[in-house]
Amino acid sequence: MQIAQSFFLALKSIWANKMRALLTMLGIIIGVAAVILIVGLGNGVTNKVEDTFQEMGSNVIVASAYAQNTSKHLTIEGIEEMAKADDNITIFSPYVPSTQKVRVGKTEKNVPINGITGDYINLRSRKLDFGRNIEYVDESRLQRVCILCNHVMTDFFGKDVDGATVIGQYIKIGGTKFKIIGILNEVSKSKLSDEDNSIFIPYTVAQKEFNQKYITTWYFTYLDKESAKTATDVIDKYFYNIFKDADDYIIIDAQSIMDNMNDTINTIKMVLVAIAGISLLVGGIGIMNIMLVSVTERTREIGIRKAIGANKKDVLMQFVIEAITTSGLGGAIGIALGGFLTSVVSKAFEIRGDVSLDSIIIASGISVFIGVIFGYLPANKAANLHPIDALRYE
């Protein structure tokens, strides 16, 4: 019996018992849909993490010292010399954080205030919607100027305010007047994000206003992913030479964090896929069970086929192809359902869910494999029936 004819008979058998076939496929449909959904959402979360780090600057290294004194401290001249000596380090900026009361008119609230150089805006891949960046003259002359993040501007000046009109106005930070020179673009829709809920001032002014003699935190960028380790090692060596104890400071590479997060996401994804695979196993058992029932119901048919010349191989192929067709159709429906659910859930959580070709190929292969494995035993039982016994079966 040819494969095409066996496939046609399989479709005919499935169509004749539509509800039973659908219930048989249910385990395969759920399992394949779950695999597609998990992989798709896992890819979406990975894309979200990568997009977030790209917005923040994925090639960023943050180095912080826990304690400094007159004999062990970092200076901008020393950091600058270190950065110039290594081509892998492209930009650096000191970072002097604080939280102060900010007042505009009658509106007053606590806002994160960060002392930086103008290079910080560039290394964090931020852009100015209005105004200008902090410049060297602002740092050297202790100019009381500031850059507002978008959310801060709307908090103090209203949602409908034109950013251009805010430039040149004054706000009070900790009781001191600062002139607004720039408005930063929005990165996150959430006001909980410090990236959009801060005010930036020259680091020299921050040191003086907040009485911070030593700069404890520094931001660096490096050329590319390949130079991340070299740049980190250079910074680590410099800090160790200053403090003589690796426990006195910490160095965090954003790329390493992103890689670790992706590894964690992939591990979770694989565990969930394995759990979803249980549904596929249950579906396979369901197919084997229904195929055994089918063999019993069609015993006389098998006997007639053998009596008119069908051999063991023909009968075996017929029932294996029927099992493969059942599981394959279940897999196809599962792939379509998984793709639909991925699209719906991705929109709900605002992530870029990605149904990859690899996941479709793997899901299709698994469904066919299940058809072969769980269809062989019933098919072999049918193939081994003696034609006379089969014809006598009632």
C-alpha positions as CSV (number, residue, x, y, z in Angstrom):
1,M,0.0,0.0,0.0
2,Q,1.5,3.3,-1.0
3,I,2.1,6.2,1.4
4,A,-0.3,8.5,-0.3
5,Q,-3.2,6.0,-0.1
6,S,-2.4,5.4,3.6
7,F,-2.5,9.1,4.2
8,F,-5.8,9.4,2.4
9,L,-7.3,6.5,4.5
10,A,-5.9,8.2,7.7
11,L,-7.7,11.5,6.9
12,K,-10.9,9.5,6.0
13,S,-10.7,7.7,9.4
14,I,-10.1,11.0,11.3
15,W,-13.0,12.7,9.5
16,A,-15.3,9.8,10.2
17,N,-14.6,10.2,13.9
18,K,-14.1,14.0,14.2
19,M,-14.9,14.5,17.9
20,R,-12.9,11.4,19.0
21,A,-9.9,12.5,16.8
22,L,-10.1,16.1,18.3
23,L,-10.1,14.8,21.9
24,T,-7.2,12.5,21.0
25,M,-5.3,15.4,19.6
26,L,-6.0,17.6,22.6
27,G,-2.9,16.6,24.6
28,I,-0.7,17.3,21.6
29,I,-2.4,20.6,20.9
30,I,-2.0,21.8,24.4
31,G,1.6,20.6,24.7
32,V,2.7,22.1,21.4
33,A,0.8,25.4,22.0
34,A,2.5,25.6,25.5
35,V,5.9,25.1,24.0
36,I,5.3,27.7,21.3
37,L,3.9,30.2,23.9
38,I,6.7,29.6,26.4
39,V,9.5,30.0,23.8
40,G,7.8,33.0,22.3
41,L,7.3,34.8,25.6
42,G,10.8,33.8,26.7
43,N,12.1,35.5,23.5
44,G,9.9,38.5,24.2
45,V,11.3,38.9,27.8
46,T,14.9,38.5,26.4
47,N,14.1,41.2,23.8
48,K,12.7,43.4,26.5
49,V,15.9,43.0,28.7
50,E,18.1,43.7,25.7
51,D,16.1,46.8,24.7
52,T,16.2,48.1,28.3
53,F,20.0,47.7,28.5
54,Q,20.4,49.2,25.0
55,E,18.4,52.3,26.2
56,M,20.5,52.5,29.3
57,G,23.7,51.8,27.5
58,S,24.6,48.1,27.4
59,N,28.3,48.8,27.2
60,V,28.4,50.5,30.6
61,I,30.6,49.7,33.6
62,V,29.7,51.0,37.0
63,A,32.5,51.1,39.6
64,S,31.8,52.1,43.2
65,A,34.0,52.4,46.3
66,Y,32.5,51.8,49.7
67,A,34.7,54.1,51.7
68,Q,37.4,56.6,51.0
69,N,39.7,58.7,53.1
70,T,42.7,61.1,52.6
71,S,45.1,58.2,51.8
72,K,42.7,56.1,49.7
73,H,40.5,58.0,47.3
74,L,39.7,58.4,43.7
75,T,40.3,61.6,41.7
76,I,39.0,62.7,38.3
77,E,42.6,63.3,37.2
78,G,43.6,59.8,38.1
79,I,40.5,58.2,36.4
80,E,41.2,60.4,33.3
81,E,44.8,59.2,33.1
82,M,43.7,55.5,33.5
83,A,41.0,55.9,30.7
84,K,43.5,57.6,28.3
85,A,45.9,54.8,28.8
86,D,43.5,52.2,27.6
87,D,41.8,52.4,24.2
88,N,39.0,50.1,25.3
89,I,37.5,52.7,27.6
90,T,35.8,55.4,25.6
91,I,33.8,57.6,28.0
92,F,33.7,58.1,31.7
93,S,31.9,60.3,34.2
94,P,31.8,60.7,37.9
95,Y,28.4,60.2,39.6
96,V,27.5,62.0,42.8
97,P,24.0,60.9,43.9
98,S,21.7,62.5,46.4
99,T,18.0,63.1,47.2
100,Q,16.9,66.7,47.9
101,K,13.8,68.7,48.3
102,V,13.0,70.5,45.0
103,R,10.6,73.4,44.9
104,V,9.0,75.3,42.0
105,G,6.4,77.8,43.1
106,K,4.2,76.0,45.6
107,T,5.1,72.5,44.4
108,E,7.7,70.7,46.5
109,K,8.8,67.1,46.5
110,N,11.9,64.9,47.0
111,V,13.8,64.2,43.8
112,P,17.0,62.2,43.1
113,I,19.8,64.7,42.3
114,N,22.8,63.4,40.4
115,G,26.1,65.2,40.0
116,I,27.7,64.3,36.6
117,T,29.8,65.6,33.7
118,G,28.3,66.2,30.3
119,D,29.7,62.9,29.2
120,Y,27.3,61.0,31.4
121,I,24.4,61.9,29.2
122,N,26.2,60.4,26.2
123,L,27.4,57.3,27.9
124,R,23.9,56.5,29.0
125,S,22.7,57.0,25.4
126,R,20.3,59.8,26.5
127,K,19.3,62.7,24.3
128,L,18.2,66.3,25.1
129,D,14.8,67.2,23.8
130,F,15.5,70.9,24.6
131,G,18.4,73.0,25.7
132,R,22.0,72.1,26.1
133,N,24.2,69.6,28.0
134,I,26.4,70.3,31.0
135,E,29.7,71.7,29.9
136,Y,33.2,71.9,31.3
137,V,32.8,75.6,32.1
138,D,29.8,74.7,34.3
139,E,31.9,72.2,36.2
140,S,35.0,74.5,36.6
141,R,33.1,77.6,37.6
142,L,30.6,75.8,39.8
143,Q,27.7,77.0,37.8
144,R,24.3,76.2,39.4
145,V,22.7,74.8,36.3
146,C,20.6,71.6,35.9
147,I,19.0,69.3,33.4
148,L,15.5,67.9,34.2
149,C,14.2,64.5,33.1
150,N,10.9,64.6,31.3
151,H,8.8,63.3,34.2
152,V,10.3,65.8,36.6
153,M,9.5,68.7,34.2
154,T,5.8,67.6,34.0
155,D,5.6,67.1,37.8
156,F,6.7,70.7,38.4
157,F,5.5,72.6,35.3
158,G,2.5,70.5,34.1
159,K,1.8,67.8,31.5
160,D,1.0,70.3,28.7
161,V,4.0,72.5,29.2
162,D,6.3,73.1,26.2
163,G,9.8,72.1,27.2
164,A,11.3,75.0,25.3
165,T,9.6,77.5,27.6
166,V,11.0,75.8,30.7
167,I,14.6,76.4,29.5
168,G,16.0,79.4,31.4
169,Q,13.6,79.1,34.3
170,Y,14.8,78.5,37.9
171,I,14.1,75.8,40.5
172,K,15.2,75.4,44.1
173,I,17.2,72.4,45.0
174,G,17.8,72.1,48.7
175,G,17.1,75.8,49.0
176,T,19.6,76.9,46.3
177,K,18.4,78.3,43.0
178,F,19.4,76.4,39.9
179,K,18.9,77.5,36.3
180,I,17.3,74.9,33.9
181,I,19.5,74.4,30.9
182,G,18.2,71.2,29.4
183,I,15.3,68.7,29.2
184,L,16.1,65.0,28.7
185,N,14.1,62.7,26.5
186,E,11.8,60.1,28.0
187,V,13.2,56.5,28.3
188,S,10.5,54.7,30.3
189,K,6.7,55.3,30.7
190,S,7.0,54.5,34.4
191,K,7.6,57.3,36.9
192,L,9.2,54.8,39.1
193,S,12.2,54.7,36.8
194,D,15.2,56.8,38.1
195,E,16.2,57.2,34.5
196,D,13.2,59.5,34.0
197,N,12.7,60.9,37.5
198,S,16.0,62.6,38.2
199,I,17.7,66.0,38.0
200,F,21.3,66.3,36.8
201,I,23.8,69.0,37.9
202,P,27.6,69.5,37.5
203,Y,29.4,67.0,39.7
204,T,31.6,69.8,41.2
205,V,28.4,71.6,42.4
206,A,27.0,68.4,43.8
207,Q,30.1,67.8,45.8
208,K,30.0,71.3,47.3
209,E,26.2,71.5,47.8
210,F,25.9,68.0,49.3
211,N,29.2,68.1,51.2
212,Q,30.7,65.1,49.5
213,K,34.5,65.4,49.5
214,Y,35.2,62.2,47.6
215,I,33.5,60.7,44.5
216,T,32.5,57.1,45.2
217,T,30.8,56.1,41.9
218,W,32.0,56.2,38.4
219,Y,30.5,55.3,35.0
220,F,32.5,54.0,32.1
221,T,31.7,52.8,28.5
222,Y,33.8,50.5,26.4
223,L,34.2,50.0,22.7
224,D,32.2,46.8,22.1
225,K,31.2,43.5,23.7
226,E,34.7,42.0,22.9
227,S,36.5,44.7,24.9
228,A,34.2,44.4,28.0
229,K,36.5,42.1,29.9
230,T,39.6,44.0,29.1
231,A,38.1,47.3,30.2
232,T,36.7,45.8,33.4
233,D,40.2,44.3,34.2
234,V,41.8,47.7,33.7
235,I,39.4,49.4,36.0
236,D,39.6,46.7,38.6
237,K,43.4,46.9,38.5
238,Y,43.3,50.7,39.0
239,F,40.9,50.5,41.9
240,Y,42.9,47.7,43.5
241,N,46.0,49.8,43.3
242,I,44.2,52.6,45.1
243,F,42.4,50.6,47.9
244,K,44.6,47.5,48.2
245,D,41.5,45.4,49.0
246,A,39.0,44.1,46.5
247,D,36.3,44.2,49.2
248,D,36.5,48.0,49.3
249,Y,34.9,48.4,45.9
250,I,32.6,46.8,43.4
251,I,32.6,46.8,39.6
252,I,29.5,46.0,37.6
253,D,29.5,45.3,33.9
254,A,26.1,45.9,32.3
255,Q,26.8,43.4,29.5
256,S,27.6,40.7,32.1
257,I,24.4,41.4,33.9
258,M,22.5,41.2,30.7
259,D,24.2,37.9,29.8
260,N,23.4,36.5,33.2
261,M,19.8,37.6,33.0
262,N,19.5,36.0,29.6
263,D,21.0,32.7,30.9
264,T,18.5,32.8,33.8
265,I,15.6,33.4,31.4
266,N,16.8,30.6,29.1
267,T,17.1,28.2,32.0
268,I,13.5,29.0,33.2
269,K,12.3,28.7,29.7
270,M,13.8,25.2,29.3
271,V,12.3,24.1,32.6
272,L,8.9,25.3,31.5
273,V,9.3,23.7,28.1
274,A,10.1,20.4,29.9
275,I,7.0,20.7,32.0
276,A,5.0,21.4,28.9
277,G,6.5,18.3,27.4
278,I,4.5,16.3,29.9
279,S,1.4,17.3,28.0
280,L,3.0,15.9,24.8
281,L,3.7,12.7,26.6
282,V,0.1,12.5,27.8
283,G,-1.0,13.3,24.2
284,G,1.1,10.5,22.9
285,I,-0.4,8.0,25.3
286,G,-3.8,9.2,24.2
287,I,-2.9,8.6,20.6
288,M,-1.6,5.1,21.4
289,N,-4.8,4.3,23.4
290,I,-7.2,5.5,20.6
291,M,-5.1,3.6,18.0
292,L,-5.5,0.4,20.0
293,V,-9.2,1.0,20.1
294,S,-9.2,1.6,16.4
295,V,-7.3,-1.6,15.7
296,T,-9.9,-3.5,17.8
297,E,-12.8,-1.8,16.0
298,R,-11.3,-2.5,12.5
299,T,-10.1,-6.1,13.1
300,R,-12.4,-7.4,10.4
301,E,-11.3,-4.7,8.0
302,I,-7.7,-5.7,8.6
303,G,-8.6,-9.3,8.0
304,I,-10.2,-8.4,4.6
305,R,-7.2,-6.4,3.6
306,K,-4.8,-9.2,4.4
307,A,-7.1,-11.7,2.6
308,I,-7.0,-9.7,-0.6
309,G,-3.2,-9.4,-0.6
310,A,-2.1,-6.7,1.9
311,N,1.0,-7.8,3.7
312,K,2.3,-7.1,7.2
313,K,4.3,-4.0,6.0
314,D,1.2,-2.5,4.3
315,V,-1.0,-2.8,7.5
316,L,1.9,-1.5,9.7
317,M,2.4,1.5,7.4
318,Q,-1.4,2.3,7.3
319,F,-1.7,2.5,11.1
320,V,1.6,4.3,11.7
321,I,0.7,6.9,9.1
322,E,-2.7,7.3,10.7
323,A,-1.0,7.9,14.1
324,I,1.4,10.4,12.5
325,T,-1.4,12.2,10.7
326,T,-3.4,12.5,14.0
327,S,-0.4,13.9,16.0
328,G,0.8,16.0,13.0
329,L,-2.6,17.7,12.7
330,G,-2.6,18.2,16.5
331,G,0.8,19.7,16.2
332,A,-0.3,22.1,13.4
333,I,-3.3,23.2,15.5
334,G,-1.1,23.7,18.5
335,I,1.4,25.8,16.6
336,A,-1.4,28.1,15.3
337,L,-2.9,28.3,18.8
338,G,0.5,28.9,20.4
339,G,1.3,31.7,17.9
340,F,-2.1,33.4,18.5
341,L,-1.7,33.2,22.3
342,T,1.9,34.6,22.0
343,S,0.6,37.5,20.0
344,V,-2.2,38.2,22.5
345,V,-0.1,37.9,25.7
346,S,2.8,39.9,24.1
347,K,0.5,42.8,23.4
348,A,-1.0,42.6,27.0
349,F,2.5,42.8,28.6
350,E,4.0,45.1,25.9
351,I,6.8,42.8,25.0
352,R,8.1,41.7,21.6
353,G,7.1,38.0,21.7
354,D,8.9,36.1,18.9
355,V,7.6,32.8,17.6
356,S,10.9,31.5,16.2
357,L,11.2,29.2,13.2
358,D,13.3,26.9,15.4
359,S,10.5,26.4,17.9
360,I,8.0,25.7,15.1
361,I,10.4,23.1,13.5
362,I,11.0,21.5,16.9
363,A,7.3,21.4,17.8
364,S,6.5,19.9,14.4
365,G,9.2,17.3,14.8
366,I,8.1,16.3,18.3
367,S,4.5,15.9,17.2
368,V,5.5,13.6,14.3
369,F,8.0,11.7,16.5
370,I,5.2,11.1,19.0
371,G,3.0,9.7,16.2
372,V,5.7,7.3,15.2
373,I,6.6,6.1,18.7
374,F,3.1,5.8,20.2
375,G,1.6,4.6,16.9
376,Y,4.0,1.8,16.3
377,L,2.7,-0.5,19.1
378,P,-1.0,-0.5,17.9
379,A,0.2,-0.7,14.2
380,N,2.4,-3.7,15.0
381,K,-0.5,-5.4,16.8
382,A,-2.7,-4.8,13.7
383,A,0.1,-6.0,11.3
384,N,0.5,-9.3,13.3
385,L,-3.2,-10.2,13.2
386,H,-3.8,-13.5,11.4
387,P,-6.3,-12.9,8.6
388,I,-8.5,-15.9,9.4
389,D,-8.7,-14.8,13.1
390,A,-9.4,-11.3,12.0
391,L,-12.2,-12.3,9.7
392,R,-13.8,-14.4,12.4
393,Y,-13.7,-11.4,14.9
394,E,-17.1,-10.2,16.0
